[in-house]
Amino acid sequence: MIDIEKARAEMAKRGLDVLVAGSLTNTFYCTGHYSHVWYIIRDEIRLAVIPRDSHPFVVCPDIEVGSYTKNGLFDAYEFPMDVYYKYPPGADRYLKARENIKEFEAVWKSMDVRKMLTATPGLLLAKVLRDRGLSGARIGVDKEYVEAELFEDLGRALPQAELKDGTDLFLRLRAIKSAQELEYIVQATRITERAIETSFPLVKEGGSMAEIKQNVIDQMSVENSEPFEMVIMASPLPLGEILPTSLGALRSGMIFRWDVGAKYNHYCADVGRQVAIGEAPREAREFYNVVLQTTDAMVEKLRPGTKAKDLYRAAHDVMEKVDPDYNRRLFNGHGLGIELHELPYIGPLSDDVLEPGMVITLEVPHYTAGGYGFNYEDMYLITEDGHQLLSDRLSRELLTM
């Protein structure tokens, strides 16, 4: 969850008076509430707002006020969600919500339902900011994630305000994990590793990729997590294919690969392993050894102060000896948290510097059309004096099934 004082310090550095989260990801990061209604109906927007000099608040439907304010960090300005919902006797929340949007109800007459849903939070936010004396504020919004209409509506409603892109600020804040976030990520990692491990007996000649995939999904679900990232395949593949076009029977001599992750309390894991079905061909084993050497070259540099591009270069220097075209790979790892891919990216041009509290993956994918495919991937926490391997349950060796 967000550190509000740290966010305010970063806002001050960037000259922002207000920071607005207008995406499902960032409102969850700010408030700790993940709106499943919003996930299903993306037009029903919620906003989490952090003014630099006054109390944070959310703009949300009246029926979700309790969920967004339960952590005690945010006030709420609610708008009515007109559904068949019976409030308890004496409840005035619905009346309060109607009063909040009274001044712009007339605008709705020219809107269809979708536009009304997307416009209402922005109009109410503008009203609250005007009431707080912030009509001319510099406002950072996570622009890369929000509806373009929301950004435009807010600009029209607050013509004196200066709207800025606050996406990078959210990404930088999310790159450093709190102790609670780390706990969720570790749990997601353990669930992912167990899901891979329990599917080992199914990887055999004549086995079904569909059955293995379902086993992984079932195992993750049993442990109260959500499978979200699922690449399960075998190689070699027919010439011209990189990903499988069918889930046919497995054969001896294939390399079977998992690149999977569970979500636990909306935080991600991402782990990659492979095994041989029967005796692995010499070509496959030799190349897999290079994959491990490439990983080790990055791990040697895994400490605070290292630039992400230097990790990429370490991987490239090893791999290009085997594959001269390896520089086509865009990245060799990434941060992760609420989303699968977060800062920092381990890429050739990334000046991001590793800091304590970051959780990253290091991965060495290599696929050859008509040949073998590998993706060894582990998860690491950057510590004060180096790093800690989080995905330490599964063997790194190319096991034979």
C-alpha positions as CSV (number, residue, x, y, z in Angstrom):
1,M,0.0,0.0,0.0
2,I,1.1,3.6,-0.7
3,D,3.2,5.5,1.8
4,I,1.2,8.8,1.7
5,E,4.0,11.0,3.2
6,K,6.5,9.6,0.8
7,A,4.1,10.3,-2.0
8,R,3.7,13.9,-0.8
9,A,7.5,14.3,-0.7
10,E,7.7,13.1,-4.3
11,M,4.8,15.4,-5.3
12,A,6.7,18.4,-3.8
13,K,9.8,17.5,-5.9
14,R,7.6,17.5,-9.0
15,G,5.6,20.6,-8.1
16,L,2.3,18.8,-7.8
17,D,-0.5,20.0,-5.5
18,V,-2.8,17.0,-6.1
19,L,-2.2,13.4,-7.1
20,V,-5.1,11.4,-8.6
21,A,-5.3,7.7,-9.1
22,G,-7.9,7.0,-11.8
23,S,-7.0,3.3,-12.6
24,L,-8.1,0.1,-10.9
25,T,-4.5,-0.7,-10.2
26,N,-3.5,2.5,-8.6
27,T,-6.7,3.1,-6.6
28,F,-6.1,-0.4,-5.1
29,Y,-2.5,0.6,-4.4
30,C,-3.7,3.7,-2.6
31,T,-6.7,2.4,-0.6
32,G,-6.2,-1.4,-0.3
33,H,-9.6,-2.0,-1.9
34,Y,-9.9,-3.8,-5.2
35,S,-13.3,-3.1,-6.7
36,H,-14.5,-6.2,-8.4
37,V,-17.5,-4.2,-9.7
38,W,-15.1,-1.8,-11.5
39,Y,-13.1,-4.8,-12.8
40,I,-16.3,-6.1,-14.5
41,I,-17.8,-2.7,-15.5
42,R,-14.8,-0.6,-16.5
43,D,-16.9,2.5,-17.2
44,E,-17.8,2.9,-13.5
45,I,-14.7,4.8,-12.5
46,R,-13.4,5.4,-8.9
47,L,-10.8,7.9,-8.0
48,A,-8.2,8.0,-5.1
49,V,-7.0,11.6,-4.5
50,I,-4.0,12.7,-2.4
51,P,-3.8,16.5,-2.0
52,R,-0.4,17.6,-0.8
53,D,-1.7,19.8,2.1
54,S,-5.1,18.3,3.1
55,H,-6.6,14.9,3.9
56,P,-6.8,12.2,1.1
57,F,-10.2,11.2,-0.2
58,V,-11.8,8.9,-2.7
59,V,-14.6,9.5,-5.2
60,C,-16.7,6.4,-5.4
61,P,-20.2,4.9,-5.5
62,D,-22.2,5.2,-2.3
63,I,-22.3,1.4,-1.9
64,E,-18.5,1.1,-1.8
65,V,-17.7,3.9,0.7
66,G,-17.1,1.4,3.6
67,S,-14.7,-0.6,1.5
68,Y,-12.6,2.4,0.4
69,T,-12.4,4.0,3.8
70,K,-11.9,1.0,6.1
71,N,-8.1,1.6,6.3
72,G,-8.8,5.0,7.9
73,L,-6.5,6.9,5.5
74,F,-9.1,8.3,3.1
75,D,-12.4,10.3,3.4
76,A,-15.1,9.6,0.8
77,Y,-17.2,11.7,-1.5
78,E,-19.8,9.4,-2.9
79,F,-22.0,9.5,-5.9
80,P,-25.2,7.4,-6.2
81,M,-25.1,4.0,-7.7
82,D,-28.7,3.5,-8.8
83,V,-29.1,-0.2,-8.2
84,Y,-31.7,-2.2,-6.3
85,Y,-30.1,-1.7,-3.0
86,K,-32.0,-1.3,0.3
87,Y,-30.3,0.9,2.9
88,P,-30.9,0.2,6.6
89,P,-33.5,2.4,8.4
90,G,-32.2,5.9,9.0
91,A,-29.3,5.6,6.6
92,D,-28.7,9.0,4.8
93,R,-25.8,7.9,2.6
94,Y,-28.0,7.8,-0.6
95,L,-29.4,11.2,0.1
96,K,-25.9,12.6,0.7
97,A,-24.7,11.0,-2.5
98,R,-27.6,12.6,-4.5
99,E,-26.8,16.0,-2.9
100,N,-23.1,15.7,-3.9
101,I,-24.0,15.5,-7.6
102,K,-27.0,17.8,-7.6
103,E,-25.2,20.8,-9.2
104,F,-24.4,18.8,-12.4
105,E,-27.4,16.5,-12.7
106,A,-28.7,18.8,-15.5
107,V,-25.6,17.9,-17.6
108,W,-26.7,14.2,-17.5
109,K,-29.7,15.0,-19.7
110,S,-27.4,15.1,-22.8
111,M,-25.5,12.0,-21.9
112,D,-25.9,8.3,-22.6
113,V,-25.5,5.8,-19.8
114,R,-21.8,5.1,-20.5
115,K,-20.8,8.8,-20.7
116,M,-22.7,9.5,-17.5
117,L,-20.8,6.7,-15.7
118,T,-17.4,8.0,-16.8
119,A,-18.2,11.7,-16.4
120,T,-19.7,11.6,-12.9
121,P,-16.5,10.9,-10.9
122,G,-14.6,13.6,-12.7
123,L,-17.3,16.2,-12.2
124,L,-17.6,15.4,-8.5
125,L,-13.8,15.5,-8.2
126,A,-13.8,19.0,-9.8
127,K,-16.4,20.1,-7.3
128,V,-14.5,18.8,-4.3
129,L,-11.2,20.5,-5.5
130,R,-13.1,23.8,-6.0
131,D,-14.5,23.5,-2.5
132,R,-11.0,22.9,-1.1
133,G,-9.6,26.0,-2.9
134,L,-7.7,23.8,-5.5
135,S,-9.4,24.9,-8.7
136,G,-6.1,26.2,-10.0
137,A,-3.9,23.4,-8.7
138,R,-1.2,21.4,-10.5
139,I,-2.8,18.0,-10.7
140,G,-1.0,14.7,-11.5
141,V,-3.2,12.0,-13.0
142,D,-2.1,8.4,-13.9
143,K,-2.8,9.4,-17.5
144,E,-1.5,6.2,-19.2
145,Y,-4.2,4.2,-17.3
146,V,-7.3,6.3,-17.1
147,E,-10.1,6.9,-19.6
148,A,-9.0,9.7,-21.9
149,E,-12.5,11.2,-21.4
150,L,-12.0,11.5,-17.7
151,F,-8.8,13.5,-18.2
152,E,-10.5,15.7,-20.8
153,D,-13.6,16.2,-18.6
154,L,-11.5,17.2,-15.6
155,G,-9.7,19.8,-17.7
156,R,-12.9,21.3,-18.9
157,A,-14.4,21.4,-15.4
158,L,-11.2,23.0,-14.0
159,P,-10.0,25.3,-16.7
160,Q,-7.5,27.1,-14.4
161,A,-5.9,23.8,-13.3
162,E,-2.8,22.4,-14.8
163,L,-3.1,18.7,-15.5
164,K,0.1,16.7,-15.6
165,D,0.9,13.1,-16.3
166,G,1.5,11.4,-12.9
167,T,1.9,7.9,-14.2
168,D,5.7,7.8,-13.6
169,L,5.2,9.0,-10.0
170,F,2.9,6.0,-9.3
171,L,5.3,3.6,-11.0
172,R,8.3,4.9,-9.0
173,L,6.3,4.6,-5.7
174,R,5.1,1.1,-6.5
175,A,8.7,-0.1,-7.4
176,I,9.6,-0.2,-3.7
177,K,7.6,-2.8,-1.8
178,S,6.3,-2.4,1.8
179,A,6.6,-5.3,4.2
180,Q,3.0,-6.2,3.6
181,E,3.4,-6.2,-0.1
182,L,6.4,-8.4,0.1
183,E,4.5,-10.9,2.2
184,Y,1.8,-11.1,-0.5
185,I,4.4,-11.6,-3.2
186,V,6.2,-14.3,-1.3
187,Q,3.0,-16.1,-0.8
188,A,2.1,-15.8,-4.5
189,T,5.6,-17.2,-5.2
190,R,5.2,-20.2,-3.0
191,I,1.8,-21.0,-4.5
192,T,3.2,-20.8,-8.0
193,E,6.1,-23.1,-7.2
194,R,3.8,-25.7,-5.6
195,A,1.5,-25.5,-8.7
196,I,4.5,-26.3,-11.0
197,E,5.7,-29.1,-8.7
198,T,2.4,-30.8,-8.4
199,S,2.1,-31.0,-12.2
200,F,5.5,-32.8,-12.6
201,P,3.9,-36.3,-12.6
202,L,1.7,-35.3,-15.5
203,V,4.7,-34.4,-17.7
204,K,5.3,-37.7,-19.6
205,E,5.1,-39.3,-23.0
206,G,1.5,-39.2,-24.1
207,G,0.6,-36.6,-21.5
208,S,-1.8,-33.7,-22.2
209,M,-0.8,-30.1,-22.1
210,A,-4.4,-29.2,-21.4
211,E,-4.5,-31.5,-18.4
212,I,-1.2,-30.0,-17.0
213,K,-2.5,-26.5,-17.5
214,Q,-5.8,-27.3,-15.7
215,N,-3.8,-28.9,-12.9
216,V,-1.8,-25.7,-12.4
217,I,-5.0,-23.6,-12.4
218,D,-6.7,-26.0,-9.9
219,Q,-3.7,-26.0,-7.5
220,M,-3.5,-22.2,-7.5
221,S,-7.3,-21.9,-6.9
222,V,-7.2,-24.3,-4.0
223,E,-4.7,-22.1,-2.3
224,N,-6.9,-19.0,-2.5
225,S,-5.0,-17.4,-5.3
226,E,-5.8,-16.4,-8.9
227,P,-3.9,-17.8,-11.8
228,F,-3.3,-15.0,-14.3
229,E,-0.1,-15.6,-16.3
230,M,0.1,-19.0,-18.0
231,V,2.5,-20.1,-20.7
232,I,2.6,-23.9,-20.7
233,M,4.2,-25.5,-23.8
234,A,6.6,-28.0,-25.2
235,S,9.3,-27.9,-27.8
236,P,10.6,-28.5,-30.4
237,L,7.9,-26.9,-32.4
238,P,7.2,-27.1,-36.1
239,L,9.3,-24.7,-38.2
240,G,7.7,-21.3,-38.3
241,E,6.0,-21.6,-34.9
242,I,7.0,-19.9,-31.6
243,L,3.9,-20.7,-29.5
244,P,1.9,-23.9,-29.9
245,T,-1.2,-23.9,-32.0
246,S,-2.6,-27.0,-30.4
247,L,-2.5,-28.8,-27.1
248,G,-1.5,-32.2,-28.5
249,A,0.1,-35.2,-26.8
250,L,3.6,-34.9,-25.4
251,R,6.5,-36.9,-26.9
252,S,9.8,-38.3,-25.6
253,G,12.6,-35.9,-26.4
254,M,10.5,-32.7,-25.8
255,I,11.4,-29.9,-23.4
256,F,8.4,-28.9,-21.4
257,R,8.2,-25.4,-20.1
258,W,6.2,-23.5,-17.5
259,D,6.2,-19.7,-17.4
260,V,3.4,-19.1,-14.8
261,G,2.3,-17.0,-11.9
262,A,-0.3,-16.8,-9.3
263,K,-1.8,-13.7,-7.8
264,Y,-2.3,-13.6,-4.0
265,N,-4.3,-10.7,-2.7
266,H,-3.7,-9.1,-6.1
267,Y,0.1,-9.3,-6.0
268,C,1.9,-11.3,-8.7
269,A,4.5,-14.0,-8.9
270,D,6.3,-15.0,-12.1
271,V,8.4,-18.2,-12.3
272,G,9.9,-20.1,-15.3
273,R,11.1,-23.7,-15.3
274,Q,11.6,-26.5,-17.8
275,V,12.1,-30.3,-17.7
276,A,13.0,-33.0,-20.3
277,I,10.5,-35.7,-21.3
278,G,12.8,-38.7,-21.5
279,E,16.5,-38.2,-22.2
280,A,17.2,-34.6,-23.2
281,P,19.1,-34.2,-26.5
282,R,22.6,-33.0,-26.1
283,E,21.8,-29.8,-28.1
284,A,19.1,-28.9,-25.6
285,R,21.3,-29.6,-22.5
286,E,24.2,-27.6,-23.9
287,F,22.0,-24.6,-24.6
288,Y,20.2,-24.8,-21.2
289,N,23.6,-24.6,-19.6
290,V,24.2,-21.3,-21.4
291,V,20.9,-20.1,-20.1
292,L,22.0,-20.8,-16.5
293,Q,25.4,-19.2,-17.1
294,T,23.6,-16.1,-18.4
295,T,21.4,-16.0,-15.3
296,D,24.4,-16.3,-13.0
297,A,26.1,-13.4,-14.8
298,M,23.2,-11.2,-13.9
299,V,22.9,-12.5,-10.3
300,E,26.5,-11.5,-9.7
301,K,25.6,-7.9,-10.2
302,L,22.3,-8.0,-8.3
303,R,22.7,-5.4,-5.5
304,P,21.7,-1.8,-4.7
305,G,23.3,0.8,-7.0
306,T,23.5,-1.4,-10.1
307,K,21.8,0.0,-13.2
308,A,19.3,-2.2,-14.9
309,K,21.0,-1.8,-18.2
310,D,24.2,-3.2,-16.7
311,L,22.3,-6.4,-15.8
312,Y,21.1,-6.6,-19.4
313,R,24.6,-6.2,-20.7
314,A,25.9,-9.0,-18.4
315,A,23.3,-11.3,-19.9
316,H,24.0,-10.2,-23.4
317,D,27.7,-10.7,-23.1
318,V,27.2,-14.4,-22.3
319,M,24.3,-15.1,-24.6
320,E,25.7,-13.4,-27.8
321,K,28.6,-15.9,-27.8
322,V,26.0,-18.6,-28.6
323,D,23.4,-16.5,-30.5
324,P,24.7,-13.4,-32.3
325,D,21.1,-12.1,-32.7
326,Y,20.4,-12.1,-29.0
327,N,20.4,-8.3,-28.9
328,R,17.0,-8.5,-30.4
329,R,15.7,-9.4,-26.9
330,L,14.1,-6.2,-25.4
331,F,14.6,-7.1,-21.7
332,N,15.9,-9.8,-19.4
333,G,13.7,-9.2,-16.4
334,H,11.4,-6.8,-14.8
335,G,9.9,-5.6,-11.6
336,L,6.6,-7.0,-10.5
337,G,3.9,-6.3,-7.8
338,I,0.3,-5.5,-8.4
339,E,1.0,-5.9,-12.1
340,L,3.2,-8.5,-13.8
341,H,5.5,-6.0,-15.4
342,E,6.5,-3.0,-13.3
343,L,9.7,-0.9,-12.9
344,P,12.5,-1.6,-13.3
345,Y,12.8,-3.2,-16.7
346,I,16.1,-5.0,-17.3
347,G,16.7,-3.5,-20.7
348,P,19.6,-2.1,-22.8
349,L,18.6,1.6,-22.3
350,S,17.2,1.5,-18.8
351,D,19.0,3.9,-16.4
352,D,16.8,2.6,-13.5
353,V,19.0,1.9,-10.5
354,L,18.3,-1.1,-8.2
355,E,17.1,-0.1,-4.7
356,P,16.4,-2.0,-1.5
357,G,12.8,-3.1,-1.4
358,M,12.5,-3.7,-5.2
359,V,11.2,-7.2,-6.3
360,I,12.4,-8.2,-9.7
361,T,12.6,-11.2,-12.0
362,L,15.6,-12.3,-14.0
363,E,14.7,-14.3,-17.1
364,V,16.6,-15.7,-20.0
365,P,14.1,-16.6,-22.7
366,H,15.3,-18.1,-25.9
367,Y,13.1,-19.7,-28.5
368,T,14.1,-21.0,-31.9
369,A,11.5,-21.7,-34.6
370,G,11.8,-25.4,-35.3
371,G,14.0,-25.9,-32.2
372,Y,13.9,-25.8,-28.5
373,G,12.4,-23.1,-26.3
374,F,13.6,-22.1,-22.8
375,N,12.7,-19.5,-20.2
376,Y,14.4,-19.8,-16.9
377,E,13.0,-17.2,-14.5
378,D,13.5,-16.5,-10.8
379,M,12.3,-13.8,-8.5
380,Y,14.6,-11.7,-6.2
381,L,14.2,-9.1,-3.5
382,I,16.9,-6.4,-3.5
383,T,18.2,-6.0,0.0
384,E,20.4,-3.4,1.8
385,D,23.5,-5.5,1.1
386,G,22.6,-7.5,-2.0
387,H,19.7,-9.7,-2.8
388,Q,17.5,-12.6,-1.7
389,L,16.2,-15.4,-3.9
390,L,12.5,-15.7,-3.4
391,S,11.7,-18.6,-5.8
392,D,14.0,-21.1,-4.1
393,R,11.8,-24.2,-3.9
394,L,12.3,-25.6,-7.4
395,S,15.5,-27.1,-8.8
396,R,17.3,-25.1,-11.5
397,E,18.5,-28.2,-13.2
398,L,17.0,-29.6,-16.4
399,L,15.2,-32.5,-14.7
400,T,14.2,-35.7,-16.6
401,M,10.6,-36.8,-16.3
